[in-house]
Amino acid sequence: MAASPLPTSGTREFIEYVARMLVRSDDDIHLTESVEGNVVVYTLKLPSDEVGRVIGREGRIIRSIRSLLRAAAARQGARIVLEVE
């Protein structure tokens, strides 16, 4: 029996916390979530001058964040996708 992929507040809080620690102006962070089948999609909207801080050099930071989210989702039997706009 697979668990239903419902967005948890812990996942949302984790993404918001990490984003707030990386950007200068944390008031401009907007995180939305949607469920599409077995996938939970989080969309992180940032000002254009702050996007580079979250992505990091050669995408290292965002890759690390996504890796942590993937590991947490695997324990719940779901899939989590993080998009940055």
Secondary structure, DSSP 8 states (H G I E B T S, - for coil): --------HHHHHHHHHHHHHHSS-GGG-EEEEEEETTEEEEEEE--TTTHHHHH-GGGHHHHHHHHHHHHHHHHHT-EEEEEE-
